[in-house]
Amino acid sequence: MDNKLFTPGPLNTKLSVKEAMLHDMGSRDKEFLEIVKEIRSELLTIAGLTPEDGYDTVLMQGSGTFGVESVISTAIPADGHLLLITNGAYGNRIRQMAEIYDIKISILRYRENIVPPAQDVEVALKTDETITHVAIVHCETTTGIFNDIEGVGLVARKYNKVYIVDAMSSFGAVPIDIKALDIDFLVSSSNKCIEGVPGFSFVICKILTLESCYGNARTISLDLYGQWVDLKKNNQFRFTPPIQSILAFRKAIEELKAEGGIEKRSERYQQNYRRLIEGTEAVGLKTYLDKKDQGYIITSFLFPEDPNFDFTRFYESLHQRGQVIYQGKLSDTNCFRIGNIGQLYVEDIDRLVVAIGEVLTEMEVSC
């Protein structure tokens, strides 16, 4: 039996999704190209969009980071200026991308337990009119915090800035009104809330903005505009596509629809989160974030203060019980993380909590 993955991805998938990969198919086969076309259309539907809304979907080989980097390296011209709002490791990764491509960048940096205020973004845009692009992570996986993409989006629209949202850990389970927020580029990946397997990312793009990106690309393989042109022409990837991951993703979309779409998947994840909080509070664990800021995708827990607690032993003991949690990634606080997404249900959360209680008892840790 597979381990239960309490992570933000890769995550547990349905057997039907795994079985969808048990086929060989040519990357130029008509059947495969129709599947690519279908997925691009279905992603717009999941996003609450139609082609008439002026959006299109670009699939990009590689992990979610590849998708984010394709946007950063393609969407921002040589004379562009990026305003980055960051409160965690994944926002900081966007900073690294901008710096390595020598993109002018201004940063609004916050502690990992602070939701960046949209008012600060407005002040920054008022102060520096050279800013052309605004980027933020929706669910910052460092902690699980939900950032205010609504407030920031309204400010970005007010000042006519290109708006980039990393929705890696939220798209497919958290409602996002892309059109109302005037998001130009929203990035996610195959192995998150839609519950596919790793292999590619995707970008939901405003067509008018994407059309203006011609000639901006700083790489060959991550040229978002070039990838879009070829997909739009004949649904072909410019380079070898992750065929099996795409086949699995089509099945994962079918399973999402069968479950009841974003609304029902969100309900399940929220039920998992509530049960997790109830259970961990009962054994004495404390969360890093205030509950008002905590999202329901992944939760950061503080290390118990008891000197007997050793994370490596804690992690390995849970792993031996088939329960896989996630290491912490905070800059100045010792934490571990537990995800609620993928093929997880409240009974899985209950088993995890029991295992946590057993391990803490074995370690003679008092919370």
Protein Blocks (a to p, Z undefined) as FASTA:
>chain_A
ZZdddbebdcdddfklmmmmmcccdfkbfklmmmmmmmmmmmmmmnopafklopacddde
ddfklmmmmmmmmmpcfkbccdddddbfklmmmmmmmmmnopacddddddfkbccdfklm
mmmmmmmmmbmbdcddfbdcknopacdfklmmmmmmmnopacdddfklmgopaccdfkln
opabdcddfklmnopaehiacddddfklmmmmgokacbfklmmklmmmmmmmnopafbdc
dfklmmmmmmmmmmmmmnnpjmlmmmmmmmmmmmmmmmmmmnopacfbdfklpcckbccd
dddfbfkbcfklmmmmmmmnopacdddfbfkbccddddfehjddfklmmmmmmmmmmmmm
mnopaZZ
